Amino acid sequence: MASLTQAVADYAIGRMTVPPNIADIVKFGFIDCTACIVAGRHSVAVAATRRFLQESGRRSTVPVRALSNGVPRAPADVALLDGTSAHVLDYDDVALASHPSAVMVPAILAVAQTRPGCSGLDVLRAYVVGYEVWAELYGRDQDALHQKGWHPSSTLGLIAATAAVINVLGLSSDIARHAVGIACSRASGVTANFGSGTKPLHIGLAASEAIMATQLAQAGITAAGDALEHRSGLLHALSPARRVNVDAGVKLSDGSHYLARSGLAIKRYPVCYASHRALDGILELTTLPDFELRKIDRIRVRIGDTQANMLRVDIPQTEMQAKFALKFCLAVAAVKKRFGLAELNPRLIDDPDVAHVFSLIEVTEDQAKCDIYPWFAPADTVTVQLMDGRTLSSGPVRFAKGNAHNPIDAGELLGKYNDCMAGQDVIAAASLYDGLSTLETVDDIGGLLRSVIVPPSAS
């Protein structure tokens, strides 16, 4: 039996046909991710990344354009910039306790621009390859990476994005194996940095390093043929307790095994996904006639212990911290009866109503695990105790709206896309949407992007 590393490499070079139902899921990922890239382009972290690249960016014989500002750069630098921008608002999609599209889409689109005739079908297939590899590796560890301090999006996500880039480039089996091994030595990202500018940088670096791993392998850098499964390899390094299965056979497919089952969760709120079920719960309660701030005595919220570990911020000082401040988000949602980008302002904690509701919230942790999403509790609940003794309850919220098991439709996705694209002058948004929503008919991804990205001199 081939080693796990070799099996991943051989799968990554495959040319399978993507079933239509799988392609529909992937197209949602491309649409959502490109919208998030554009929406995040003016953030502090993206501006800092852009300054870094202006001062030290790589030269390239085949420069490509970033969706976030259209400047021609080396493919790895475009992936760094667009990956960081895709995740900086924490508005991008979720699956496998991670952010698959934010890592893979920037890497895939950057490399696709270097390949004349790289089609929509090619990038659909590359995305499926990356997702399936991600799911295959994720399912082998019995313990949540977040609980061990690892960010799955920039550890396993780097290997997945490398597999996707390998597929776009059509590398040989040997070079693909070396690229996977190189990526194993670059996988990193600790959850202690959640709430800071380094968290979105995790995503940008993973997208960028995926391209660099393939370039280094093509240049002749070698890597161990068992870098994933060796006792000193990546999977064991990520699992100090050694509760990881490296011997099971692979179940990589055309997306029918993993992607069809797990799908993508499209976010409705620009905050850590660990808080979305509770936000759904509190916002549902605000629609009830008896929900009045002056009547509330206590708000009790129950979430999973892994979720609580991610939501580490109490009183946020910055917008980035607000994304990981559960009590703050719930208090703002209760007062404003909505939660979007405008509600992420940490100064809202000084609003008397928000401060009052914040003081009423009690959070408890549930150690039980969901059978589908083991990094979550089986369900989250929000209970509002009124001063007259009555209670208002969300009931168990198992799947947030937008989850693959509680999905949004194409119209709702377009609404989010248009909101993210509003007021920008770097992308011909309608044309990009049309192209991505019919990706299987696009003959040349580079041509599509050149037609919709506005050159900086014209913007």
Secondary structure, DSSP 8 states (H G I E B T S, - for coil): ---HHHHHHHHHT------HHHHHHHHHHHHHHHHHHHHTTTSHHHHHHHHHHHHH----SS-EE-TTT--EE-HHHHHHHHHHHHHTTS-S-BBTTB-HHHHHHHHHHHHHTTSTT--HHHHHHHHHHHHHHHHHHHTTBSS-TGGGTB-HHHHHHHHHHHHHHHHHHT--HHHHHHHHHHHHTT---BGGGTTSTHHHHHHHHHHHHHHHHHHHHHHT----TTTTTSTTSHHHHT-TT--B--SS-----SSTTTHHHH--B--SSSS-GGGHHHHHHHHHHTTSTT--GGGEEEEEEEEEHHHHHH---SS-SSHHHHTT-HHHHHHHHHHHS--SGGGG-GGGGGSHHHHHHHHHEEEEEE----SS-TTS-S-BEEEEEETTS-EEE---B-S-TTSTTS---HHHHHHHHHHHHTT-SSB-HHHHHHHHHTGGG-S-HHHHHHHHB--GGG-
